[in-house]
Amino acid sequence: MANWQKVGGSMWDFKSNPEVEGKFIGMEPANKEARKSSVITLEAEDGTEIKFWGSTVLDNHFGNIAAGEMVKVVFLGMGKSKTGTEYKNFEVYHDVPEIQQ
């Protein structure tokens, strides 16, 4: 008898849990022609993968983070752009290693 296990990790539900932490594994780029967002993957402390859809805000933040860095992502709620468009607003933190002397 097969022992089926779900592949690909779980999707982060930022509305019920506004913070997530883990090791940044990578970001699959957006496919603008297919109107698909990027997918960001973190590895939780217990080794499970956490995935979530990217956005302009998240893609810009994660563009400056290297794979393997520890990160914390915080959902701030809905923001409003200068043109009045609503968007999901996030803050992204990364663990900066201490400089070895």
N, C-alpha and C positions, 0 to 999 in steps of 0.2 A: 504494500500500500504506500502511496506517495505521501511525503511530508512536505506539503506546499508552504512556502514562505513568500511573502510579498517582496518584490525587488524594488530598489530605488529609494528607500527611505520614506519618511513622512513629510507631508506639506505643513509648513508652519502656519498656524491659525493665529495671526497677530491680533485679531480682535478679542479673543478670549485670553491670550497670553501675550501681552505687549512687548515682552523682552525675550530675546533668544541669544545664547552664547555658544561658541564653538570654534573649532579650527576651520579656517577658510580653506576649502578644498579647491574651489574654482567657480567660474561663471561661464555658462554656455552662452555665446553671444545671441543677441536678438536677431530674428529673421524679419526684417521690415517688410519685405515683399509678401510674406505669408501672414503679416500682421501678428507675429508672435513675439512675446517679450523674452528677455533673457531669463535664464534659470540659475539661481545662486545656490550653491551647496556648501553646507557647513557639516562638520563632524562633531557630534555631541560628546561629552565626557565619557559616556558609556559606549561609544563607538558607533552609534546609529547615525545615519545621515539625515539631515534636515534640509529640505529644499523649499525655496520660495521664489515666486515670480519677481523678476526685476522690474524696475521702473526708471525713469530718467533720474530721479533722486538717488536711488540705490545704485544704479549703474555708475553714476559719477563718483560716488563714494568708494565703491569696490574697485574702480579703475586705478586707485592709488594704493591698494592693499595687495601684498604678495601672498601667493598660496603658502599655507603653513602657518600664517599668523593667526593668533587668537583674536576673535572679534566679538563684540556685543552689538546687537541691533535693537533699537528701541523705536516702537511705533508711537508717534506723537499725536496721531489723529489726523483729521483732514486739514489741509492748508489751502490757501487761496493765492493764486498767482497774481501778478500785476494786471493781467488781462481779465481776472475774475474767474478763471477756470479752477475748479477744485481738484486737489490731488492728495494722495496718501503721503504724509510727511514722516520721515524717519531720521533718526540720528544714528551714526555708525561710529563705534569706538574700536580702536585696536590696541593690543598690549605691546607697548614699545619696550623692547629688551634693553636692559641696562648696559651701558658701554663697559666693556672689560678693560681694565687698566693694566 
